[in-house]
Amino acid sequence: MLQLADNKELKHYPVLAGEVLETLVPGNGPLRVIDGTVGYGGHSSLILRRNADAVLLGIDRDGEALKEAEANLSFAGARFHLAKGSFGDLADHAAGIGWLSADAILLDLGVSSPQLDCPGRGFSIRSEGPLDMRMDSSSGRTASEILNTFDERDLEYIFSSYGEVRGAQRLAMEIVARRKVRLWSSTAEFAEFCNSVLGRQRRPGLQAATLCFQALRIAVNDELAQLEKGLAAALEILSPGGRMAVISFHSLEDRIVKHFFRQKALDCVCPPEFIECRCEKRSELRIITKKAIVASDEEIARNRRSGPAKLRVAEKTKREEQER
Ligand SMILES: C[S@@+](CC[C@H](N)C(=O)[O-])C[C@H]1O[C@@H](n2cnc3c(N)ncnc32)[C@H](O)[C@@H]1O
């Protein structure tokens, strides 16, 4: 089992770390790994320690996180490379260091604990800060720009589609009315506003503001489109027999991963009334986790953030399997 003590220089526990290692780094021998969400280097550090022949490309949109990753992975010498950008472009980042394929790919989605805990980044409903929410603070539109410029219909779409917020239409209308008096700029003010306009949501114990912040964050960072792009890019670059592991933290992400794996695992997509296959589709992935892996009670007790995590793993089919 994984020794987290090996990882004592890190300020947080990587989620489902033992399970990620077991599925992506089964033994020794040369291994090219892409960690598309390297963050502070938690999973990457464990991967590089577990296999002394592994080389790793870590990608993140967050320049601050990359600085921390650089320091945390320094023990591995020349066995790692870092790149700033989205995992949606992982094939370009890999080509940038001369890699045309990879044997293992990890995506640990969403925001990191350090991002959430920093009030200045604007991700948290619990602390006062600017309504920013960009993972890459050097580019793109902030949450306050969205709240202050999008029309009512687009705001409603964001809250209903990305937060599954009950009362999204009313919220959008109130946001637009309020900004005519004063523009949106503060996290605490927006969180309080969401709770007072929306009241209780479906799940007990869940504040309306949590769902609204999730929705805004997804819109600011274009998270769902990047995930779809990243999955397709990962499949493209994986070597036959290589594996991809994706950890998601809410149902919208998990649905995309599950659907992608299922579609790519299908061997034929002909209508059922066809007696013979005419589509020539061959499965490109084999699903390793029939059901998503979730954190143990022990892990959740140690790290509350692992509670909603779901890990799905799939393996790229080998060429001879595809040709059958
Ligand atoms: C949950 S944290 C990853 C933590 C990391 N696995 C570790 O153990 O330290 C998610 C990270 O992914 C980054 N991220 C989220 N979406 C991204 C994307 N589309 N491309 C690149 N990085 C992304 C965030 O900036 C954040 O640093």
Ligand as a Chemical Component Dictionary entry (heavy atoms), coordinates in Angstrom:
data_LIG
# 
_chem_comp.id                   LIG 
_chem_comp.type                 NON-POLYMER 
_chem_comp.pdbx_formal_charge   0 
_chem_comp.three_letter_code    LIG 
# 
loop_
_chem_comp_atom.comp_id 
_chem_comp_atom.atom_id 
_chem_comp_atom.alt_atom_id 
_chem_comp_atom.type_symbol 
_chem_comp_atom.charge 
_chem_comp_atom.model_Cartn_x 
_chem_comp_atom.model_Cartn_y 
_chem_comp_atom.model_Cartn_z 
_chem_comp_atom.pdbx_ordinal 
LIG C1  C1  C 0  -7.222 18.746 -8.041  1  
LIG S1  S1  S 1  -5.874 19.706 -8.539  2  
LIG C2  C2  C 0  -4.633 18.550 -8.921  3  
LIG C3  C3  C 0  -3.784 18.155 -7.759  4  
LIG C4  C4  C 0  -2.646 17.249 -8.125  5  
LIG N1  N1  N 0  -3.101 16.002 -8.683  6  
LIG C5  C5  C 0  -1.785 16.999 -6.920  7  
LIG O1  O1  O 0  -1.813 15.866 -6.411  8  
LIG O2  O2  O -1 -1.104 17.912 -6.469  9  
LIG C6  C6  C 0  -6.354 20.228 -10.110 10 
LIG C7  C7  C 0  -5.325 21.060 -10.834 11 
LIG O3  O3  O 0  -5.663 20.992 -12.205 12 
LIG C8  C8  C 0  -5.514 22.247 -12.785 13 
LIG N2  N2  N 0  -6.423 22.241 -13.936 14 
LIG C9  C9  C 0  -7.766 22.179 -13.947 15 
LIG N3  N3  N 0  -8.232 22.144 -15.206 16 
LIG C10 C10 C 0  -7.149 22.161 -16.022 17 
LIG C11 C11 C 0  -6.977 22.115 -17.435 18 
LIG N4  N4  N 0  -7.997 22.082 -18.289 19 
LIG N5  N5  N 0  -5.707 22.084 -17.906 20 
LIG C12 C12 C 0  -4.640 22.122 -17.063 21 
LIG N6  N6  N 0  -4.751 22.203 -15.721 22 
LIG C13 C13 C 0  -5.993 22.211 -15.208 23 
LIG C14 C14 C 0  -5.839 23.237 -11.710 24 
LIG O4  O4  O 0  -5.204 24.470 -11.948 25 
LIG C15 C15 C 0  -5.283 22.526 -10.463 26 
LIG O5  O5  O 0  -3.968 22.910 -10.208 27 
# 
loop_
_chem_comp_bond.comp_id 
_chem_comp_bond.atom_id_1 
_chem_comp_bond.atom_id_2 
_chem_comp_bond.value_order 
_chem_comp_bond.pdbx_ordinal 
LIG C1  S1  SING 1  
LIG S1  C2  SING 2  
LIG S1  C6  SING 3  
LIG C2  C3  SING 4  
LIG C3  C4  SING 5  
LIG C4  N1  SING 6  
LIG C4  C5  SING 7  
LIG C5  O1  DOUB 8  
LIG C5  O2  SING 9  
LIG C6  C7  SING 10 
LIG C7  O3  SING 11 
LIG C7  C15 SING 12 
LIG O3  C8  SING 13 
LIG C8  N2  SING 14 
LIG C8  C14 SING 15 
LIG N2  C9  SING 16 
LIG N2  C13 SING 17 
LIG C9  N3  DOUB 18 
LIG N3  C10 SING 19 
LIG C10 C11 SING 20 
LIG C10 C13 DOUB 21 
LIG C11 N4  SING 22 
LIG C11 N5  DOUB 23 
LIG N5  C12 SING 24 
LIG C12 N6  DOUB 25 
LIG N6  C13 SING 26 
LIG C14 O4  SING 27 
LIG C14 C15 SING 28 
LIG C15 O5  SING 29 
# 
